[in-house]
């Protein structure tokens, strides 16, 4: 909608301004013609009035010294002879106020004019009175009727109806011609031309081109077209594009992998491209659904195969442990029996991890290390040699979950540390603790025993047999194994989650 507005609004404004400019050009032409006509009419009035008042002034001056000067009175009567036929009159008064020439004019001026000056007074609906004062208090008064002034103020070649009048300052006006009343918007062009007599000015006005309904429509039509085009464009885009896209978006948002997508009502979509897009997405969801089903079936098969592998490994380790136990019974000498027992404990440690891993595969959360360590401790006590009958293993283990690799390394590490303690002291008491570190995915595994306190026997066994194995297992756990020689404790941090 914004693009349509930006594209069409300049065109609408250009058309509107063009219409206004046409009207403005017509007004300028009318104003020029009006000023020419008003100037012509005002010049005709001024020539006539100034000529008449000049004749009056000459006669007044001559008769102010000789009131019986008949030739001067006759000359001014001759000047006013033509105007007299249309109602113009004049009168010349002596210093004592007697009429010495012409006709008495009852109109009295408000105040007296300056010596030698001319004063004008408008008589509404009647005419114009001009008053001249002489140097010896003589006066000359002339009256010009409306009909005479109207004929004088008629401009030649101006056919348009007009309104004319004489303005005297800002207080009074003598209307010479008037325009007929017109309803609606009446626009007029007016011009005032001073006559050079007192404050008189000729005013002329004509009507401008009226604001007709067709002109208003021509001016507003571009804006109406812009509004209509914008509205239609928005309606079409909203109904044919935005709403279908919004419905398609809602259907896509409701789609969840693993479940089929609800059918989109593509029959109501007028745009073929949007319908094709909806069909493509539906086909894509069906393809994803088939692939997910295939992957789910493959995962089930893989899980079954993995369970079978672990089951077979667990059984094979149990068979190996049984064979070692069988051969240990027929071994000759205590050293051979201890060697068989050592091998059997390591096989049992691995079998314990596989057995627990096989059991937890249904949930796949991780191996519960607490049960693994408990079963491992029971197996070590059960397979202890005859000299280690008083071997004691104390457990303080929290519930944590670990991966199979961590469980195997922990089982082997505990087996090696307990066997190291038994090798130093067959009657050793061993404590195993496992504590989860709050706020982290780690746990601390600690093995303590008085037999693991620093001694020559301990150092010899570590150097000859157990050191490399313990170091390798700690590397497998990716953490350093700390030994406290004073308390006989081995401690390591392993990756684990709270159970």
N, C-alpha and C positions, 0 to 999 in steps of 0.2 A: 504494500500500500504506500509506503514511503517512497519507493522508486517511482510508482505511478504519479504520486503527488509531485515529486521533484521534476518529473518529465513533462507533466501536463500543466502545472501551475504557471510556469513562465509563458507558455502559449496563451493561457487564459489572460494573464496580466497584459501581454502584448496586445491582444485583441481589445481589452478594456481600455488601455491607454490610447490605442488608435482611435477608438470611438470618442474618447474624451478630447483627443487632439483635434479631431474633426469638428467637434462642437466648439472648441476653443478658437479654431481658425475662423469659424463662422462668426463668433462673438467679436473677434478682432476686426473683421471686415465691417461688421455692423457698427462698431464703435467709431471706426474711421469715417464712414459715411455720415453718421450722426453728427460728429464734430464739424464736418464740412457744412452740413445743412444748418446747424445751430450758429456757426460763424456767419453764414450768409444772412440768416434772419436777424441776428443781433446787429449786424452792420446796417441793414436796412432800417431797423428801429432807431439806432443811434443817429444815422444821417438825418432822418426825418425829425426826430425830437430836438437834436442839436440845432438844425436849421431853423425850426420854428422858434426855439428859445432865443436864438441869436437875433432874429427879427424883432421879437418882443423886447429884448434888451436894448436894441438900438432905438426903438420907438419910446421905451420907458425913459431912456436917458434924455431924448429930445423933449419929451413932454414934462419931464421933471422941472425944467426951467421955464417952459411955456406951455401950460396946460391947454391952451387954445390952439395948439399946433395941429391943425386939421390934416395937412399932408402926411405927417408921420403916422397919424392914426389910419389914414386911408391906405398907406402902403402896407401896414401890418394886417389890415383887414383883407387886402388883396392876397397876402401870403396865406392867410387862414381861410380863404374863400372856398377852396376845394375841401378842406377838412370840415368846414362848417356844415357842408351838405350831409356829412355822416355823423354829425353830432358833436364835433369838437367846438369848444368855446374858449375865449380868452378875455381878460379884463386887466386894464392898467389903472392903478390907484395912485393918487397924489399923496404927498407927505401927510396931509390931514385926513386921508382915508376916503376921499371922494373918488368915484368912478369917473375917469376922464376919457376912457376909450374902451370899446368892446362891451361885453355883457357881464353883468355881475355873477360871480360864482360863489355860492353860499359856503363852500367848503373852507374851513379855516385850518391852517397848519398849526400844529402843536409847537409853540414857540416861534421865534422869528429866525430866518436864515441870516447867515453872516453877510456883511455888505459885499455885494457882487457875487454871492454864492447862489447855488440852485439847490433847492430841497424838493424831495419827492414824497408823495403820500399815495398809498394804494387805497382806493375805495372798492371794497369787495363787491364783485358782480356788477360793477359800474364802469370803472376805468381808472386812469392815472391822473394825478394832479401834480403839476410842477410849479414851484413858487420861486420867483427871482426877486431879490431885494436890490435897490439901487443905492447910490452913495448918499442921496439926500432923503432917505427913508421912503422913497417911492417904491411901489411894488407892482409886479406883473405876475398874474396867475393864469395858467392854461390848463384846460381839462381835455383829456384824450379818451374817448370811449373805447370799450372793449372791442367793438366791431372794427373800428379803425386799426387798433393795435393788432388784431388778429389778421387782417389783410396784409399789414406791413410785415408781419412775422411769418408769412407763408413762404417757405423756401421753394425755389423752382426745381423741378425735376425730382422731387422726393416723394415717391408714391406710397411709401409705407405709412401706416397709421402712426401718429405720434401724439404726444401730449406736450403742450407749451404753456409757459406762464412767465410773469415778471415777478422776481423776488426783490423785496426791499429789506435788505439785511437778513435777519433770521426770524423776524417777527411776523411779517405779513407776506401774502402771495396773491397775485392776481392771475387767475386761471384763464388762459386764452382759448385753449382747446383741451379736450380730455379724452382719454382712452376708455373704451367700454369695459365694464367689469368682466372679469374672467375667473372662473372657478379653478381650483387645483393650485398647482405651483405657477405663480405669476412672476417671472423674472424680467426685470426691466434694466435697460442701460440708460443712464442719465448723464447730462453734461450741462454745466453752468458757464455762461460767457458774460463777463462784466460789460456794461454799456458805457461806462465812463461818466455817468451822471449820478451824483450822490452815491448811494449804495445799491443802485439798481443793477440787476443781472437778469439775463434771459436764460431760462431753464427749459431744456428740451429733453424728452425721454421717449424711448421706443421699447417695444417688447423684444426680448431675446427669443430665440427659437424655443418654443415650449417643450417641457419634458412630457412628451406623449407616451402612451403605453408602449407603442412600438419602439420608441427611442430607449425607454427604460429596459425593455426586453433585449434590445440590441446591446445595451451596456452590460446587462447581467447575464446574458446567455453564455458568454465564455466561462464565467464562474460557475454557472449551473452545469455546464458541460463538464467542467473539471470535477465538480462534486459528484456528478452522476458517473463519470468514468472511474473515479476513485472508488466510489461505492460499489459499482458493478465489478470492478477488478477485484476488490476485497471479497465480495460475495463469491465470485467464481473461484478464486484461489482458495478461499476457506472451504467451500463445499467440495471442490473437485480435487484439492491437493492436501490442505492442512488436516481436515477431519479424517480422511482415509489414512494418512500417515500417522495421526494420533491414535486411531484405532489399532493400526498395525503395531505401533510402539507398545500400546497397552497389552496386546496379545503376546508380544515378545517378552515384556517384563513379567507377565504371569507364567511364562514357560520356565520350568525347572528341569535340569538334566535328570534323566532317569525316568521321566514320565512323558507320555506323548503330548504334543502340543494340541490345544483345542483348535478345531477347524475355524479358520478366519472366513468371515462372510465376504468373500471376494466378489459376489454377484452384485453387491451394491456399490462397488468401487468403479467410478466412471473412467479413471485413468488406467489404461491397459498396462502401463509401465509399473504402477503400484501393485496392480493385481499380479503381474509376473513376479514382482519382488516378494509378495506374500506367498505365492506358490513355491518359489525357490526356497524361502525360509522353511516352509512346511516340509518340503522334500529333504532339506538339510537336517531338520530335527528328526525325521524318520531315519535318516542314515546314521545320525549320531546315536539314536536309540538302538538300532541294530548293532552298531559297533560296541556300544556299552554292554549290550546283552551278551555279545560274543566275548568281550573281555571278562565279564562276570563269570561266564561259563568256563573260560580258560583259567581264571583265578581259582575257581572251585576245583578244577582238575589239578592245577599246580599245587594247591594246598593238600589235596589228597595224596599226590605224589611225594610231597615233602614230608607229610606225616608218615607215609610208608617208609621213606628213607630213614627218618629218625627212629622209627620203630625197629627197623632192621638193624640199625647201628646199635641201639640199646640192647637188642637181643644178642647181637654178636659180642658186645662187651660183656654181657652176663655170661655168655658161653666161655669167653676167654678167661673171665674171673674164676669160673668153675674149674676150668682146666688147670689154671695156676694153683688153685686150692688143692686139686687132686694130686698134682705133682709135688706140692709142698709137703703133703703127708708122707710121701715115700722118699723125701730127701734125706741124705745121709749127712749128719752134722748140723750143728746149730747155725753156722754161717750160711749154709745153703738155704735153710728154712727161713732165716731172716731176709735173704735176698728175694725169695719167692714172696714173702709177706710185703716187702717194700714194693715190688712190682704190682702185687694185687691191690694195694692201697691206691696207687696211682690210676689203675684201671677202674677201681670203684669210684674214684673222684670224677673221672670223665663220664662214667655210666650214670652217676647221680645227676649231673647236669643235663645229659640227654633225656633222662627219664622225666625230669621236671619240665624241660623244654617241650617234650612231646605232650605233656598234660596241659600246658598253657597255650597251645597253638590255637585253641578254639577262640580265646579272647584276644590273644596277640597283644597283651599289655606289657609283657616283659617277665623275666624270671623273678620269682619271689626268693630273694637271697637268704632270708631267714630260714626257710624250710630246707634249702640246699645245704647251708652250713650245719643245721641240726642233724640231718641225715649223714653228712660227711663225718661229723664228730662221732656219731654212733658207729659207723663203719670202722673208723680208726681205732676206737676202743675195742671193737670186736676182733680186729685182726692184730692186736698188739701181741708181741712176743711174750714168752713165759716170764721173762725178767721184768716186764713192764706191767705187771698185774695191778699195781697201785697207781697207774697213770690216771690222772684226773683232768677233765676238760670242762671248764666253766664257761657258759655262754651268756652274753648280755647283748643281744642282737635286736635292733629295731627293724620294722618292716620296711624294706626298700625294694625297688624293682630295677633290674639291670638287664643288659643284653646277654645273649648266649656267650659271646666272646669274653665279656667281663666275668661272667660266672665261671667259665672254664679256667681263666687265669687266676681268679680268687681261690678256686678249689685247689688247684695245684700249689699256689703259694702257701695256703694254710697247711696243706699236707706236708710240704717241705719244712715249714717252720716248726710244726709239731714234732715231725720226725727228727729235726735237728735238736730240739729240746730233749727228746727221749734218748738220742744218741749221747748227749752230755750226761743226762741223769735219767735212768730208766724209770725212776719213781717220780718224775717231774709232774708238777701241777701247772696246767696251762689255762690261761684266761683269754677268751676271744670276745671282743666287743665290736659292734658296728653301730655308728651314730650318724644319722642324717644331719647335714648342715642346713639349717633353716634359711630359706630364701635362695637357695642354690640347687643345682642339679648334681650335687656331689655328696659323698658320704665318707667317713673316716673309719678305716678298718685297722684295728689295733690288736696285736697278739703279745701277751706278757707272760713271763715265767721266770722263776729264780734261776732256772737252768740256762737262760739266755743272757744272764749277767756276764760281763766281760771276764773271760778266763782263758787259760792256755788251751784247754781241750776245745773250747768253743772256737777259738781262733784257728786251731789246727783243722777242725772239721769244715769250717767255712772256706779255708784256703784250699783244701784237698778235694772237697766233694760238693758242698751246698752253695758256695758263694756264686759261682757262675749261673747256676739254675735260678737262684733267687733274683739276681740282677736281671737275667733275661725275662723273668716273669714281670718284674716291676716295669721294665721297658714296654712289655706288651700292654700293661695297664696305663702307660704313658704318664707316669708319675714317679717321683723319687721315693725310695723306701728308706725311712729314717730309723736308725737304731740308737736307742738310749742304753749305753753300756752299764749305767748305774742301776737302773730299774729293770733291765732285761726286757725291754719293750721294742717291738717292731711296729711301725705305723706308716700307713700309706693312704692317700686320697684317691677314691675311685669315682667314676661317673655313675650316678644312681639317681632315681626319682623316688619321692615319698610314696609308699604303698597305700 
